[in-house]
Amino acid sequence: MNCRLGCGACCIAPSISSPIPGMPMGKLAGERCIQLSDDNLCKIFGMKERPEVCSSFTATEDVCGKTNAEAISLITYLESQTN
């Protein structure tokens, strides 16, 4: 599966504990990443500053669903299961 351009669910729903440029402490689940543009694209995609957890994310239907709203819901659910 390819990422849906403009989705951004993986940059909003999960927590990220590693530093992100502009967010040295990472981000909380549900918090929009500061590196997510207004059109929901990663501003640091392909750059060395991008956290490894972001670079290693692979879109799959069981995580991203069929719509952006479903992706937010699924990733939020998965995040809640890790705590």
Summary of the structure (lengths in Angstrom):
residues: 83
radius of gyration: 11.9
end to end distance: 27.1
largest distance: 32.2
contacts: 206
relative contact order: 0.25
helix: 30%
strand: 7%
